[in-house]
Amino acid sequence: MSFPESTHLLLKAKKEKGLTFADIGNLLGLDEVWVASLFYGQSTASDEESDKLLTTLGLGTELKEILTTPPVKGSLDPVIPTDPLIYRFYEIMQVYGMPMKDVIQEKFGDGIMSAIDFTINVDKVEDPKGDRVKVSMCGKFLPYKKW
């Protein structure tokens, strides 16, 4: 998987400053997952957000245009992902995608969950048998219209 040079520069600066996505999110007043999506070129920052981010990371203004320009969405290659963590989400959709679709459509009708009017949260749940990852997605339901 290849990423734009801007992603590498942002991640390097973040690491050098010892910051987490949550730290940066708190500074910008945005969620950590959204901030990570900005680093990977999947979101668009405002001028003010990009200025704060670049100043915090000690980077010049050369990345501002990239951060404030609406991106082409979708960064995964059109093949099965090989990164183990990303693959597990692919696997989850392979196993539970149709069941989730059916349950959602039983409750809401024929439509989709928006990935535009959407939030996602990642939480750590401590468990004596091994810590757990809790992923919560919340998207607006968009019914298909009839015409």
N, C-alpha and C positions, 0 to 999 in steps of 0.2 A: 504494500500500500504506500503510495507516495502522497506527500502533502506539499503545499506551497512553501516557498522559502520563508514567507512571513510567519507561518506556523512554527517553524524551527526557531526563528529569532525570538518570537514571543515566549515559547516554552523555555528556551535557554535563559532569557532574562528573568523569567519567573523563578526558575531554579536558583539562579545566582543570587536573587534577592531573598530566597528562602520563604517564598509566599505560597499559599495554597489558593486554589480557585475560590474557596470560601472567603479567604482574606480579601481577595480582589473584589469578590462579589459584595462583601460588606462595605468596602470603600466606595464602590460604584452604586450601591443600593440595588443590586441585581442578584439573581440566584446564581449559585456556583455552576450549575449545569449550563445555564445560558452563557456565562462567562467562558466556560470551556468551549462551547460551540462557536463563540466569537474567535477564540484562538485557532480553531480548526477551519475558519473561513465559512461558517454556516449561518452566521448572524451578522446584523449590521449595527454598528455603534453610532450614536449621535456624535456631533462634533465635541460636545462637552465630555461625553464618556470616553471617546478616543484620546482626548487631551489628558484626562486624569489617568487613564491606563498607561499611556506612553510615558508620562512624567513619573508615575509610580515605578515603572519598570526601568527607568533611566534610559529610555530609547528616544531617538530623535523623531522628527515629524514625518520621516519618509514612509512610515507605515500608515499614516492617517488616512490617505486616500483608499487604501485597501480595506481598512477597518470600517470606513463610512460608506462604502459602495455596496449596494445589494448584491449578494453572491449568487452563483448558480448553486442551488441546493443539491445535496446528495454527494457524499464523498467516497462511498464504498464502491469498489469495482463490481461489475455485474456478474460476479461469481460467488460461490460460497466463501464467506470470510474464513481466514485461517487463524487469526488471533483468537486464542482460546476464550477470552471473556466475551468478545463480540460474537463468536460462534455460538456461545451458549444462548444469547438472545435470538439468534437465527434458529437454533434448535428449539427454543421455547415457542417460537412462532410456528415451526413445523409441527410440533406436538399439540400446542394449545391454540394456535391461530384460528382454525375453523370453529372449535368450541367457543372461543371468546367471541367470534363474529356472530355465532348463533345466539349466544346469551345476550349480547348487546342488542341484536335486532329483535329478540323476543321482548326486551324491555323498552326499546325505543322505536322500533319499526325499521323500515328499509333506509339505510343511510350509513354514514361513516363517522368516525371520531376525528375531529380536526387536529392536524399537527401544526396549524397556524395559531388558532386560539387555544393554546395548550401550555401546560406546565408539567414538569417532571421533577421529582425530588428523589434524592438518593440518601438513605439513612443507614447508619450502623446500628444493629440491634444486638446487644451483648447477650450471649447464651452460653451456659456452662459447657454445652456440647460442641461449641464452636460458634464464633460470631456469625451473624447472618446479614445479608444485604437486603434492604427493603427498598424497592423501587415503586414509587407511586406516580401514575400518569393521570392527568386530568385534562381532557379535551372536550371542547364543545361538540355536541351532537349536531350533525348536519344531515337532515333528511334529504333523500332524493326527491326532486319535485316532479310532478306530473304536468304534462302540457298537451 
